[in-house]
Amino acid sequence: MSNPFVSFSQELGEYAVHDEVYEEPEDLLEIEVCNPITHGHGTNKYTDYEIVCRTNIPCFKKRESRVRRRFSDFVKLKKLLESDNKRVVVPPLPESGLLTYKKRFSESFIEERRVGLEHFAQVVASHPLLQTGSRTMVSFMQDEIWQNSD
C-alpha cells in the first residue's frame, strides 16, 4: 500500500531533477509597468512609469531590464509602430482625454493609466511581427535613453 503522505518530490524520485520540472518557458516574455513617480511642480509636473521586462527571446538585448517612460513616450511609440508596420493593428493606449490638472495627478487616475499602459505594452511586446521586426519596440522596452524620432 502506498503512503498517502509521500511528497511530490519523493514520488518523482530519480525520474526528475528540479531543473527539469521547473524549466523556463521557451519564449518567456514578462512586461510589467509599475512604480509611477510624479516629478516637477506647477505646469512642469509629469508622471513616469517603470517598465520591467524579463525575457529570453533573442531579439531582446537583455534578459532583464528596467526603464522609465512617460505617457507621451508611449504615444510616440504607438505612432512609430503604426507608421513602420502597416500590416499590424497596434492596440489603443488608455484614453488621455481632456482632464483637469488636479485629476491628471490623482492616485486613482495614475493607477488606471498604469494598468492601461501595462496592457498596451504586453500586447505590443508579445506580437510576433513587432517582436522580431521592430527595433523601435525593443529599444523602447529596454534602452535607458530611448532614441525616438519625432
N, CA, C and O atoms as a GROMACS GRO file, in nm:
protein
  600
    1MET      N    1   0.084  -0.118   0.000
    1MET     CA    2   0.000   0.000   0.000
    1MET      C    3   0.089   0.125   0.000
    1MET      O    4   0.187   0.132   0.073
    2SER      N    5   0.052   0.222  -0.082
    2SER     CA    6   0.136   0.342  -0.091
    2SER      C    7   0.106   0.437   0.025
    2SER      O    8  -0.005   0.442   0.077
    3ASN      N    9   0.207   0.509   0.062
    3ASN     CA   10   0.197   0.604   0.173
    3ASN      C   11   0.126   0.731   0.123
    3ASN      O   12   0.175   0.794   0.029
    4PRO      N   13   0.014   0.771   0.183
    4PRO     CA   14  -0.058   0.890   0.137
    4PRO      C   15   0.015   1.019   0.171
    4PRO      O   16  -0.025   1.126   0.125
    5PHE      N   17   0.121   1.012   0.252
    5PHE     CA   18   0.192   1.132   0.293
    5PHE      C   19   0.327   1.148   0.222
    5PHE      O   20   0.414   1.220   0.270
    6VAL      N   21   0.344   1.082   0.111
    6VAL     CA   22   0.468   1.095   0.033
    6VAL      C   23   0.462   1.227  -0.043
    6VAL      O   24   0.361   1.258  -0.106
    7SER      N   25   0.570   1.303  -0.037
    7SER     CA   26   0.572   1.432  -0.106
    7SER      C   27   0.583   1.411  -0.257
    7SER      O   28   0.621   1.304  -0.304
    8PHE      N   29   0.550   1.515  -0.329
    8PHE     CA   30   0.557   1.511  -0.475
    8PHE      C   31   0.699   1.481  -0.522
    8PHE      O   32   0.719   1.402  -0.613
    9SER      N   33   0.797   1.546  -0.459
    9SER     CA   34   0.936   1.523  -0.500
    9SER      C   35   0.980   1.380  -0.471
    9SER      O   36   1.056   1.322  -0.548
   10GLN      N   37   0.933   1.322  -0.360
   10GLN     CA   38   0.965   1.182  -0.331
   10GLN      C   39   0.899   1.091  -0.434
   10GLN      O   40   0.958   0.993  -0.479
   11GLU      N   41   0.777   1.124  -0.471
   11GLU     CA   42   0.703   1.045  -0.570
   11GLU      C   43   0.776   1.044  -0.704
   11GLU      O   44   0.780   0.942  -0.772
   12LEU      N   45   0.835   1.159  -0.741
   12LEU     CA   46   0.908   1.167  -0.867
   12LEU      C   47   1.039   1.089  -0.861
   12LEU      O   48   1.084   1.033  -0.962
   13GLY      N   49   1.098   1.085  -0.744
   13GLY     CA   50   1.220   1.009  -0.723
   13GLY      C   51   1.330   1.044  -0.821
   13GLY      O   52   1.360   1.162  -0.843
   14GLU      N   53   1.391   0.941  -0.879
   14GLU     CA   54   1.504   0.960  -0.968
   14GLU      C   55   1.462   1.008  -1.106
   14GLU      O   56   1.548   1.043  -1.187
   15TYR      N   57   1.336   1.010  -1.135
   15TYR     CA   58   1.291   1.039  -1.270
   15TYR      C   59   1.291   1.187  -1.306
   15TYR      O   60   1.281   1.222  -1.424
   16ALA      N   61   1.303   1.273  -1.209
   16ALA     CA   62   1.301   1.416  -1.239
   16ALA      C   63   1.401   1.490  -1.152
   16ALA      O   64   1.413   1.464  -1.032
   17VAL      N   65   1.469   1.580  -1.213
   17VAL     CA   66   1.560   1.669  -1.143
   17VAL      C   67   1.488   1.803  -1.132
   17VAL      O   68   1.407   1.837  -1.219
   18HIS      N   69   1.515   1.879  -1.029
   18HIS     CA   70   1.446   2.006  -1.005
   18HIS      C   71   1.442   2.093  -1.130
   18HIS      O   72   1.335   2.145  -1.164
   19ASP      N   73   1.554   2.111  -1.198
   19ASP     CA   74   1.559   2.197  -1.317
   19ASP      C   75   1.471   2.145  -1.430
   19ASP      O   76   1.420   2.224  -1.509
   20GLU      N   77   1.454   2.016  -1.438
   20GLU     CA   78   1.370   1.960  -1.543
   20GLU      C   79   1.223   1.984  -1.514
   20GLU      O   80   1.144   2.003  -1.606
   21VAL      N   81   1.186   1.982  -1.388
   21VAL     CA   82   1.047   2.002  -1.350
   21VAL      C   83   1.007   2.148  -1.368
   21VAL      O   84   0.897   2.177  -1.416
   22TYR      N   85   1.095   2.240  -1.331
   22TYR     CA   86   1.066   2.383  -1.338
   22TYR      C   87   1.149   2.451  -1.446
   22TYR      O   88   1.227   2.542  -1.417
   23GLU      N   89   1.133   2.408  -1.566
   23GLU     CA   90   1.209   2.460  -1.678
   23GLU      C   91   1.151   2.593  -1.724
   23GLU      O   92   1.029   2.612  -1.726
   24GLU      N   93   1.238   2.686  -1.760
   24GLU     CA   94   1.195   2.815  -1.812
   24GLU      C   95   1.124   2.795  -1.945
   24GLU      O   96   1.170   2.716  -2.028
   25PRO      N   97   1.012   2.865  -1.968
   25PRO     CA   98   0.942   2.850  -2.097
   25PRO      C   99   1.033   2.890  -2.213
   25PRO      O  100   1.126   2.969  -2.197
   26GLU      N  101   1.004   2.834  -2.329
   26GLU     CA  102   1.087   2.859  -2.447
   26GLU      C  103   1.088   3.007  -2.485
   26GLU      O  104   1.193   3.064  -2.512
   27ASP      N  105   0.972   3.069  -2.488
   27ASP     CA  106   0.960   3.211  -2.524
   27ASP      C  107   0.904   3.289  -2.406
   27ASP      O  108   0.787   3.326  -2.404
   28LEU      N  109   0.988   3.315  -2.308
   28LEU     CA  110   0.947   3.389  -2.189
   28LEU      C  111   0.944   3.538  -2.220
   28LEU      O  112   1.042   3.592  -2.271
   29LEU      N  113   0.834   3.603  -2.190
   29LEU     CA  114   0.826   3.748  -2.203
   29LEU      C  115   0.730   3.800  -2.097
   29LEU      O  116   0.609   3.777  -2.104
   30GLU      N  117   0.784   3.870  -2.001
   30GLU     CA  118   0.704   3.932  -1.895
   30GLU      C  119   0.728   4.082  -1.900
   30GLU      O  120   0.842   4.128  -1.890
   31ILE      N  121   0.621   4.157  -1.915
   31ILE     CA  122   0.630   4.303  -1.915
   31ILE      C  123   0.544   4.354  -1.800
   31ILE      O  124   0.428   4.315  -1.786
   32GLU      N  125   0.602   4.440  -1.720
   32GLU     CA  126   0.529   4.499  -1.609
   32GLU      C  127   0.549   4.650  -1.614
   32GLU      O  128   0.662   4.697  -1.628
   33VAL      N  129   0.442   4.726  -1.602
   33VAL     CA  130   0.451   4.871  -1.590
   33VAL      C  131   0.413   4.902  -1.445
   33VAL      O  132   0.303   4.869  -1.400
   34CYS      N  133   0.505   4.964  -1.372
   34CYS     CA  134   0.485   4.979  -1.228
   34CYS      C  135   0.552   5.107  -1.177
   34CYS      O  136   0.608   5.185  -1.254
   35ASN      N  137   0.544   5.126  -1.048
   35ASN     CA  138   0.615   5.233  -0.976
   35ASN      C  139   0.602   5.372  -1.040
   35ASN      O  140   0.703   5.433  -1.075
   36PRO      N  141   0.479   5.421  -1.057
   36PRO     CA  142   0.466   5.557  -1.112
   36PRO      C  143   0.524   5.660  -1.015
   36PRO      O  144   0.506   5.652  -0.894
   37ILE      N  145   0.594   5.757  -1.073
   37ILE     CA  146   0.651   5.866  -0.993
   37ILE      C  147   0.613   5.997  -1.062
   37ILE      O  148   0.632   6.014  -1.182
   38THR      N  149   0.560   6.090  -0.983
   38THR     CA  150   0.527   6.222  -1.035
   38THR      C  151   0.643   6.316  -1.001
   38THR      O  152   0.688   6.323  -0.887
   39HIS      N  153   0.689   6.389  -1.102
   39HIS     CA  154   0.804   6.479  -1.091
   39HIS      C  155   0.759   6.623  -1.117
   39HIS      O  156   0.654   6.647  -1.177
   40GLY      N  157   0.839   6.717  -1.072
   40GLY     CA  158   0.820   6.857  -1.106
   40GLY      C  159   0.712   6.926  -1.025
   40GLY      O  160   0.653   6.869  -0.933
   41HIS      N  161   0.689   7.052  -1.062
   41HIS     CA  162   0.592   7.137  -0.993
   41HIS      C  163   0.518   7.221  -1.096
   41HIS      O  164   0.567   7.246  -1.206
   42GLY      N  165   0.400   7.263  -1.058
   42GLY     CA  166   0.323   7.354  -1.143
   42GLY      C  167   0.298   7.296  -1.281
   42GLY      O  168   0.258   7.181  -1.295
   43THR      N  169   0.323   7.377  -1.384
   43THR     CA  170   0.297   7.333  -1.521
   43THR      C  171   0.404   7.237  -1.574
   43THR      O  172   0.388   7.178  -1.681
   44ASN      N  173   0.513   7.221  -1.499
   44ASN     CA  174   0.619   7.127  -1.540
   44ASN      C  175   0.603   6.990  -1.475
   44ASN      O  176   0.696   6.910  -1.476
   45LYS      N  177   0.488   6.962  -1.419
   45LYS     CA  178   0.463   6.837  -1.349
   45LYS      C  179   0.431   6.727  -1.450
   45LYS      O  180   0.356   6.749  -1.545
   46TYR      N  181   0.487   6.607  -1.428
   46TYR     CA  182   0.457   6.491  -1.512
   46TYR      C  183   0.478   6.363  -1.432
   46TYR      O  184   0.544   6.364  -1.329
   47THR      N  185   0.420   6.254  -1.481
   47THR     CA  186   0.435   6.123  -1.417
   47THR      C  187   0.505   6.030  -1.515
   47THR      O  188   0.472   6.026  -1.633
   48ASP      N  189   0.602   5.954  -1.464
   48ASP     CA  190   0.660   5.849  -1.547
   48ASP      C  191   0.641   5.715  -1.478
   48ASP      O  192   0.609   5.708  -1.360
   49TYR      N  193   0.662   5.608  -1.555
   49TYR     CA  194   0.634   5.472  -1.510
   49TYR      C  195   0.755   5.385  -1.538
   49TYR      O  196   0.824   5.404  -1.639
   50GLU      N  197   0.781   5.291  -1.451
   50GLU     CA  198   0.890   5.196  -1.472
   50GLU      C  199   0.838   5.080  -1.557
   50GLU      O  200   0.730   5.026  -1.531
   51ILE      N  201   0.915   5.043  -1.659
   51ILE     CA  202   0.884   4.924  -1.740
   51ILE      C  203   0.987   4.818  -1.704
   51ILE      O  204   1.107   4.838  -1.724
   52VAL      N  205   0.940   4.706  -1.652
   52VAL     CA  206   1.026   4.593  -1.619
   52VAL      C  207   1.002   4.488  -1.726
   52VAL      O  208   0.889   4.445  -1.748
   53CYS      N  209   1.109   4.446  -1.791
   53CYS     CA  210   1.100   4.348  -1.899
   53CYS      C  211   1.190   4.229  -1.864
   53CYS      O  212   1.310   4.245  -1.842
   54ARG      N  213   1.130   4.109  -1.861
   54ARG     CA  214   1.206   3.985  -1.840
   54ARG      C  215   1.178   3.896  -1.960
   54ARG      O  216   1.062   3.869  -1.992
   55THR      N  217   1.284   3.849  -2.026
   55THR     CA  218   1.262   3.770  -2.146
   55THR      C  219   1.384   3.684  -2.179
   55THR      O  220   1.495   3.710  -2.132
   56ASN      N  221   1.360   3.582  -2.259
   56ASN     CA  222   1.470   3.504  -2.316
   56ASN      C  223   1.459   3.502  -2.468
   56ASN      O  224   1.524   3.422  -2.534
   57ILE      N  225   1.376   3.590  -2.522
   57ILE     CA  226   1.356   3.597  -2.667
   57ILE      C  227   1.478   3.665  -2.728
   57ILE      O  228   1.518   3.773  -2.684
   58PRO      N  229   1.538   3.604  -2.830
   58PRO     CA  230   1.666   3.652  -2.885
   58PRO      C  231   1.667   3.796  -2.936
   58PRO      O  232   1.772   3.860  -2.929
   59CYS      N  233   1.557   3.848  -2.987
   59CYS     CA  234   1.560   3.984  -3.041
   59CYS      C  235   1.577   4.091  -2.932
   59CYS      O  236   1.612   4.205  -2.962
   60PHE      N  237   1.552   4.054  -2.806
   60PHE     CA  238   1.574   4.147  -2.696
   60PHE      C  239   1.722   4.138  -2.656
   60PHE      O  240   1.779   4.029  -2.649
   61LYS      N  241   1.783   4.254  -2.629
   61LYS     CA  242   1.925   4.259  -2.600
   61LYS      C  243   1.959   4.212  -2.459
   61LYS      O  244   2.069   4.160  -2.435
   62LYS      N  245   1.866   4.229  -2.366
   62LYS     CA  246   1.891   4.196  -2.226
   62LYS      C  247   1.784   4.100  -2.176
   62LYS      O  248   1.669   4.105  -2.220
   63ARG      N  249   1.823   4.012  -2.085
   63ARG     CA  250   1.725   3.920  -2.026
   63ARG      C  251   1.633   3.992  -1.928
   63ARG      O  252   1.516   3.956  -1.914
   64GLU      N  253   1.685   4.094  -1.862
   64GLU     CA  254   1.602   4.174  -1.772
   64GLU      C  255   1.644   4.319  -1.783
   64GLU      O  256   1.763   4.351  -1.788
   65SER      N  257   1.545   4.406  -1.788
   65SER     CA  258   1.574   4.549  -1.796
   65SER      C  259   1.467   4.628  -1.722
   65SER      O  260   1.355   4.582  -1.702
   66ARG      N  261   1.507   4.748  -1.681
   66ARG     CA  262   1.415   4.842  -1.614
   66ARG      C  263   1.442   4.980  -1.672
   66ARG      O  264   1.554   5.030  -1.667
   67VAL      N  265   1.338   5.040  -1.726
   67VAL     CA  266   1.349   5.175  -1.781
   67VAL      C  267   1.228   5.256  -1.734
   67VAL      O  268   1.129   5.199  -1.687
   68ARG      N  269   1.237   5.388  -1.747
   68ARG     CA  270   1.123   5.474  -1.710
   68ARG      C  271   1.075   5.546  -1.836
   68ARG      O  272   1.155   5.593  -1.917
   69ARG      N  273   0.941   5.554  -1.850
   69ARG     CA  274   0.881   5.621  -1.965
   69ARG      C  275   0.760   5.702  -1.921
   69ARG      O  276   0.689   5.667  -1.826
   70ARG      N  277   0.739   5.813  -1.992
   70ARG     CA  278   0.622   5.898  -1.972
   70ARG      C  279   0.511   5.853  -2.066
   70ARG      O  280   0.535   5.779  -2.162
   71PHE      N  281   0.388   5.898  -2.038
   71PHE     CA  282   0.276   5.867  -2.126
   71PHE      C  283   0.304   5.917  -2.268
   71PHE      O  284   0.273   5.848  -2.365
   72SER      N  285   0.363   6.035  -2.280
   72SER     CA  286   0.394   6.091  -2.412
   72SER      C  287   0.491   6.001  -2.489
   72SER      O  288   0.486   5.998  -2.612
   73ASP      N  289   0.578   5.929  -2.420
   73ASP     CA  290   0.667   5.833  -2.487
   73ASP      C  291   0.587   5.718  -2.546
   73ASP      O  292   0.615   5.672  -2.657
   74PHE      N  293   0.487   5.671  -2.472
   74PHE     CA  294   0.400   5.564  -2.524
   74PHE      C  295   0.324   5.612  -2.648
   74PHE      O  296   0.306   5.535  -2.742
   75VAL      N  297   0.281   5.738  -2.648
   75VAL     CA  298   0.210   5.794  -2.764
   75VAL      C  299   0.303   5.794  -2.885
   75VAL      O  300   0.262   5.755  -2.995
   76LYS      N  301   0.428   5.838  -2.866
   76LYS     CA  302   0.526   5.839  -2.977
   76LYS      C  303   0.553   5.697  -3.025
   76LYS      O  304   0.563   5.674  -3.146
   77LEU      N  305   0.567   5.603  -2.932
   77LEU     CA  306   0.591   5.464  -2.970
   77LEU      C  307   0.476   5.412  -3.057
   77LEU      O  308   0.500   5.350  -3.161
   78LYS      N  309   0.355   5.437  -3.016
   78LYS     CA  310   0.238   5.390  -3.092
   78LYS      C  311   0.240   5.446  -3.234
   78LYS      O  312   0.217   5.372  -3.330
   79LYS      N  313   0.267   5.575  -3.248
   79LYS     CA  314   0.273   5.638  -3.382
   79LYS      C  315   0.383   5.576  -3.467
   79LYS      O  316   0.361   5.548  -3.585
   80LEU      N  317   0.500   5.554  -3.408
   80LEU     CA  318   0.610   5.493  -3.483
   80LEU      C  319   0.578   5.350  -3.526
   80LEU      O  320   0.606   5.312  -3.639
   81LEU      N  321   0.518   5.273  -3.436
   81LEU     CA  322   0.482   5.135  -3.470
   81LEU      C  323   0.379   5.131  -3.582
   81LEU      O  324   0.387   5.047  -3.671
   82GLU      N  325   0.283   5.222  -3.577
   82GLU     CA  326   0.181   5.228  -3.682
   82GLU      C  327   0.241   5.267  -3.817
   82GLU      O  328   0.201   5.212  -3.920
   83SER      N  329   0.334   5.360  -3.818
   83SER     CA  330   0.394   5.401  -3.946
   83SER      C  331   0.493   5.298  -3.999
   83SER      O  332   0.508   5.285  -4.121
   84ASP      N  333   0.560   5.226  -3.911
   84ASP     CA  334   0.659   5.126  -3.953
   84ASP      C  335   0.598   4.991  -3.987
   84ASP      O  336   0.659   4.912  -4.059
   85ASN      N  337   0.480   4.963  -3.937
   85ASN     CA  338   0.419   4.830  -3.951
   85ASN      C  339   0.274   4.844  -3.998
   85ASN      O  340   0.181   4.830  -3.920
   86LYS      N  341   0.258   4.870  -4.125
   86LYS     CA  342   0.125   4.896  -4.181
   86LYS      C  343   0.032   4.775  -4.170
   86LYS      O  344  -0.090   4.792  -4.166
   87ARG      N  345   0.087   4.653  -4.165
   87ARG     CA  346   0.004   4.532  -4.160
   87ARG      C  347  -0.042   4.497  -4.019
   87ARG      O  348  -0.124   4.407  -4.002
   88VAL      N  349   0.010   4.566  -3.919
   88VAL     CA  350  -0.020   4.532  -3.780
   88VAL      C  351  -0.117   4.636  -3.722
   88VAL      O  352  -0.097   4.756  -3.737
   89VAL      N  353  -0.221   4.587  -3.656
   89VAL     CA  354  -0.311   4.677  -3.584
   89VAL      C  355  -0.253   4.696  -3.443
   89VAL      O  356  -0.255   4.604  -3.361
   90VAL      N  357  -0.202   4.814  -3.419
   90VAL     CA  358  -0.143   4.845  -3.289
   90VAL      C  359  -0.258   4.877  -3.192
   90VAL      O  360  -0.346   4.957  -3.226
   91PRO      N  361  -0.259   4.816  -3.075
   91PRO     CA  362  -0.371   4.837  -2.982
   91PRO      C  363  -0.378   4.983  -2.934
   91PRO      O  364  -0.279   5.056  -2.940
   92PRO      N  365  -0.494   5.022  -2.887
   92PRO     CA  366  -0.508   5.160  -2.838
   92PRO      C  367  -0.439   5.179  -2.703
   92PRO      O  368  -0.421   5.085  -2.625
   93LEU      N  369  -0.401   5.302  -2.679
   93LEU     CA  370  -0.350   5.341  -2.548
   93LEU      C  371  -0.468   5.377  -2.459
   93LEU      O  372  -0.578   5.401  -2.509
   94PRO      N  373  -0.447   5.382  -2.328
   94PRO     CA  374  -0.556   5.430  -2.244
   94PRO      C  375  -0.588   5.575  -2.284
   94PRO      O  376  -0.500   5.649  -2.327
   95GLU      N  377  -0.712   5.612  -2.270
   95GLU     CA  378  -0.754   5.746  -2.312
   95GLU      C  379  -0.682   5.853  -2.232
   95GLU      O  380  -0.660   5.841  -2.112
   96SER      N  381  -0.645   5.959  -2.304
   96SER     CA  382  -0.585   6.072  -2.233
   96SER      C  383  -0.693   6.175  -2.202
   96SER      O  384  -0.697   6.230  -2.093
   97GLY      N  385  -0.779   6.200  -2.299
   97GLY     CA  386  -0.892   6.290  -2.276
   97GLY      C  387  -0.850   6.427  -2.226
   97GLY      O  388  -0.732   6.452  -2.203
   98LEU      N  389  -0.946   6.512  -2.210
   98LEU     CA  390  -0.921   6.643  -2.152
   98LEU      C  391  -0.947   6.632  -2.002
   98LEU      O  392  -1.061   6.618  -1.958
   99LEU      N  393  -0.841   6.637  -1.927
   99LEU     CA  394  -0.851   6.620  -1.782
   99LEU      C  395  -0.815   6.749  -1.712
   99LEU      O  396  -0.733   6.827  -1.759
  100THR      N  397  -0.877   6.769  -1.600
  100THR     CA  398  -0.835   6.882  -1.519
  100THR      C  399  -0.695   6.851  -1.465
  100THR      O  400  -0.659   6.735  -1.447
  101TYR      N  401  -0.621   6.954  -1.442
  101TYR     CA  402  -0.484   6.938  -1.392
  101TYR      C  403  -0.482   6.854  -1.266
  101TYR      O  404  -0.396   6.767  -1.249
  102LYS      N  405  -0.577   6.880  -1.176
  102LYS     CA  406  -0.580   6.809  -1.048
  102LYS      C  407  -0.607   6.660  -1.068
  102LYS      O  408  -0.541   6.577  -1.005
  103LYS      N  409  -0.703   6.626  -1.154
  103LYS     CA  410  -0.738   6.485  -1.175
  103LYS      C  411  -0.623   6.408  -1.240
  103LYS      O  412  -0.602   6.290  -1.209
  104ARG      N  413  -0.549   6.472  -1.328
  104ARG     CA  414  -0.440   6.406  -1.400
  104ARG      C  415  -0.334   6.349  -1.306
  104ARG      O  416  -0.263   6.255  -1.342
  105PHE      N  417  -0.323   6.406  -1.188
  105PHE     CA  418  -0.221   6.360  -1.094
  105PHE      C  419  -0.282   6.292  -0.971
  105PHE      O  420  -0.213   6.272  -0.871
  106SER      N  421  -0.409   6.256  -0.978
  106SER     CA  422  -0.472   6.183  -0.868
  106SER      C  423  -0.423   6.038  -0.869
  106SER      O  424  -0.391   5.984  -0.974
  107GLU      N  425  -0.417   5.978  -0.751
  107GLU     CA  426  -0.370   5.839  -0.741
  107GLU      C  427  -0.456   5.744  -0.824
  107GLU      O  428  -0.404   5.653  -0.888
  108SER      N  429  -0.588   5.765  -0.823
  108SER     CA  430  -0.676   5.674  -0.896
  108SER      C  431  -0.654   5.684  -1.047
  108SER      O  432  -0.655   5.583  -1.116
  109PHE      N  433  -0.635   5.806  -1.098
  109PHE     CA  434  -0.610   5.822  -1.242
  109PHE      C  435  -0.476   5.762  -1.281
  109PHE      O  436  -0.465   5.694  -1.383
  110ILE      N  437  -0.373   5.788  -1.201
  110ILE     CA  438  -0.239   5.734  -1.231
  110ILE      C  439  -0.242   5.582  -1.232
  110ILE      O  440  -0.179   5.520  -1.317
  111GLU      N  441  -0.313   5.521  -1.138
  111GLU     CA  442  -0.323   5.374  -1.134
  111GLU      C  443  -0.401   5.321  -1.254
  111GLU      O  444  -0.363   5.220  -1.313
  112GLU      N  445  -0.509   5.388  -1.289
  112GLU     CA  446  -0.587   5.346  -1.406
  112GLU      C  447  -0.502   5.353  -1.533
  112GLU      O  448  -0.507   5.263  -1.617
  113ARG      N  449  -0.426   5.460  -1.546
  113ARG     CA  450  -0.338   5.475  -1.662
  113ARG      C  451  -0.228   5.369  -1.660
  113ARG      O  452  -0.196   5.312  -1.764
  114ARG      N  453  -0.172   5.342  -1.544
  114ARG     CA  454  -0.066   5.240  -1.532
  114ARG      C  455  -0.116   5.105  -1.582
  114ARG      O  456  -0.047   5.037  -1.657
  115VAL      N  457  -0.237   5.067  -1.540
  115VAL     CA  458  -0.295   4.939  -1.583
  115VAL      C  459  -0.313   4.938  -1.735
  115VAL      O  460  -0.281   4.838  -1.800
  116GLY      N  461  -0.362   5.048  -1.792
  116GLY     CA  462  -0.381   5.056  -1.937
  116GLY      C  463  -0.249   5.051  -2.013
  116GLY      O  464  -0.240   4.986  -2.117
  117LEU      N  465  -0.147   5.119  -1.962
  117LEU     CA  466  -0.015   5.117  -2.026
  117LEU      C  467   0.048   4.979  -2.018
  117LEU      O  468   0.113   4.934  -2.112
  118GLU      N  469   0.028   4.910  -1.907
  118GLU     CA  470   0.081   4.774  -1.893
  118GLU      C  471   0.016   4.681  -1.994
  118GLU      O  472   0.084   4.601  -2.058
  119HIS      N  473  -0.115   4.691  -2.010
  119HIS     CA  474  -0.185   4.608  -2.109
  119HIS      C  475  -0.134   4.638  -2.250
  119HIS      O  476  -0.105   4.546  -2.326
  120PHE      N  477  -0.122   4.766  -2.284
  120PHE     CA  478  -0.069   4.806  -2.414
  120PHE      C  479   0.070   4.747  -2.437
  120PHE      O  480   0.096   4.687  -2.541
  121ALA      N  481   0.159   4.764  -2.339
  121ALA     CA  482   0.297   4.717  -2.352
  121ALA      C  483   0.303   4.565  -2.368
  121ALA      O  484   0.383   4.514  -2.446
  122GLN      N  485   0.221   4.493  -2.294
  122GLN     CA  486   0.220   4.347  -2.303
  122GLN      C  487   0.172   4.300  -2.440
  122GLN      O  488   0.230   4.208  -2.498
  123VAL      N  489   0.067   4.361  -2.490
  123VAL     CA  490   0.014   4.322  -2.622
  123VAL      C  491   0.115   4.353  -2.732
  123VAL      O  492   0.141   4.270  -2.818
  124VAL      N  493   0.171   4.474  -2.728
  124VAL     CA  494   0.268   4.514  -2.831
  124VAL      C  495   0.392   4.426  -2.826
  124VAL      O  496   0.437   4.377  -2.930
  125ALA      N  497   0.447   4.404  -2.707
  125ALA     CA  498   0.571   4.328  -2.695
  125ALA      C  499   0.553   4.181  -2.730
  125ALA      O  500   0.650   4.115  -2.768
  126SER      N  501   0.433   4.129  -2.717
  126SER     CA  502   0.411   3.987  -2.746
  126SER      C  503   0.367   3.962  -2.890
  126SER      O  504   0.351   3.846  -2.929
  127HIS      N  505   0.347   4.067  -2.969
  127HIS     CA  506   0.307   4.048  -3.109
  127HIS      C  507   0.426   3.996  -3.189
  127HIS      O  508   0.532   4.060  -3.187
  128PRO      N  509   0.413   3.883  -3.259
  128PRO     CA  510   0.527   3.823  -3.329
  128PRO      C  511   0.594   3.916  -3.430
  128PRO      O  512   0.717   3.919  -3.438
  129LEU      N  513   0.518   3.991  -3.508
  129LEU     CA  514   0.579   4.081  -3.607
  129LEU      C  515   0.651   4.198  -3.542
  129LEU      O  516   0.754   4.243  -3.591
  130LEU      N  517   0.597   4.247  -3.433
  130LEU     CA  518   0.661   4.360  -3.365
  130LEU      C  519   0.783   4.314  -3.286
  130LEU      O  520   0.880   4.389  -3.272
  131GLN      N  521   0.779   4.192  -3.234
  131GLN     CA  522   0.893   4.137  -3.160
  131GLN      C  523   1.015   4.124  -3.250
  131GLN      O  524   1.124   4.168  -3.214
  132THR      N  525   0.996   4.064  -3.365
  132THR     CA  526   1.111   4.032  -3.450
  132THR      C  527   1.144   4.142  -3.549
  132THR      O  528   1.257   4.148  -3.598
  133GLY      N  529   1.048   4.229  -3.580
  133GLY     CA  530   1.072   4.327  -3.685
  133GLY      C  531   1.078   4.470  -3.640
  133GLY      O  532   1.086   4.560  -3.723
  134SER      N  533   1.075   4.494  -3.511
  134SER     CA  534   1.071   4.633  -3.465
  134SER      C  535   1.181   4.662  -3.364
  134SER      O  536   1.168   4.631  -3.245
  135ARG      N  537   1.288   4.721  -3.412
  135ARG     CA  538   1.392   4.766  -3.320
  135ARG      C  539   1.340   4.878  -3.231
  135ARG      O  540   1.387   4.897  -3.119
  136THR      N  541   1.242   4.952  -3.283
  136THR     CA  542   1.182   5.061  -3.206
  136THR      C  543   1.120   5.009  -3.078
  136THR      O  544   1.141   5.065  -2.970
  137MET      N  545   1.042   4.900  -3.090
  137MET     CA  546   0.974   4.844  -2.974
  137MET      C  547   1.074   4.789  -2.872
  137MET      O  548   1.061   4.814  -2.753
  138VAL      N  549   1.172   4.715  -2.919
  138VAL     CA  550   1.273   4.659  -2.829
  138VAL      C  551   1.350   4.771  -2.759
  138VAL      O  552   1.375   4.764  -2.639
  139SER      N  553   1.387   4.873  -2.834
  139SER     CA  554   1.458   4.987  -2.778
  139SER      C  555   1.373   5.057  -2.672
  139SER      O  556   1.424   5.094  -2.566
  140PHE      N  557   1.245   5.075  -2.700
  140PHE     CA  558   1.154   5.140  -2.605
  140PHE      C  559   1.148   5.061  -2.475
  140PHE      O  560   1.147   5.120  -2.367
  141MET      N  561   1.143   4.929  -2.485
  141MET     CA  562   1.128   4.844  -2.367
  141MET      C  563   1.258   4.829  -2.288
  141MET      O  564   1.254   4.800  -2.168
  142GLN      N  565   1.374   4.850  -2.354
  142GLN     CA  566   1.498   4.815  -2.285
  142GLN      C  567   1.605   4.923  -2.276
  142GLN      O  568   1.688   4.918  -2.185
  143ASP      N  569   1.608   5.019  -2.366
  143ASP     CA  570   1.714   5.119  -2.364
  143ASP      C  571   1.686   5.228  -2.260
  143ASP      O  572   1.577   5.286  -2.258
  144GLU      N  573   1.784   5.254  -2.176
  144GLU     CA  574   1.768   5.355  -2.072
  144GLU      C  575   1.728   5.490  -2.133
  144GLU      O  576   1.634   5.555  -2.088
  145ILE      N  577   1.799   5.529  -2.236
  145ILE     CA  578   1.765   5.651  -2.310
  145ILE      C  579   1.705   5.607  -2.442
  145ILE      O  580   1.773   5.548  -2.526
  146TRP      N  581   1.577   5.635  -2.459
  146TRP     CA  582   1.507   5.591  -2.580
  146TRP      C  583   1.526   5.694  -2.689
  146TRP      O  584   1.484   5.809  -2.676
  147GLN      N  585   1.589   5.652  -2.798
  147GLN     CA  586   1.613   5.739  -2.913
  147GLN      C  587   1.494   5.730  -3.007
  147GLN      O  588   1.493   5.650  -3.100
  148ASN      N  589   1.393   5.812  -2.982
  148ASN     CA  590   1.276   5.812  -3.070
  148ASN      C  591   1.286   5.927  -3.167
  148ASN      O  592   1.355   6.026  -3.141
  149SER      N  593   1.219   5.913  -3.278
  149SER     CA  594   1.217   6.024  -3.374
  149SER      C  595   1.080   6.090  -3.368
  149SER      O  596   0.977   6.022  -3.372
  150ASP      N  597   1.080   6.219  -3.359
  150ASP     CA  598   0.952   6.292  -3.350
  150ASP      C  599   0.891   6.311  -3.486
  150ASP      O  600   0.784   6.370  -3.498
   0.00000   0.00000   0.00000
